[in-house]
Amino acid sequence: MSPTMTTLSLLAMALLAAVLLSALVAVGAGLLARMDGASLPAAVLRAGVAFGASLTLLITLFTLSTSALTK
């Protein structure tokens, strides 16, 4: 079964929402690390780790919910 344009649009919007939410988490983690006294490279590293972890979690949740709703 071929995916419809609506399905692809919703998938793209979900991916965009996941990336934006992960970016927000990364900014917050970087700011909190910097306020805690971390150097700028350490704060950027913590922000990157937070971005990767939250994006992985959100994509996994979207995949799980999509597979649960389509069965």
Secondary structure, 3 states (H helix, E strand, C coil): CCCCHHHHHHHHHHHHHHHHHHHHHHHHHHHHHHHCCCCHHHHHHHHHHHHHHHHHHHHHHHHHHHHHHHC
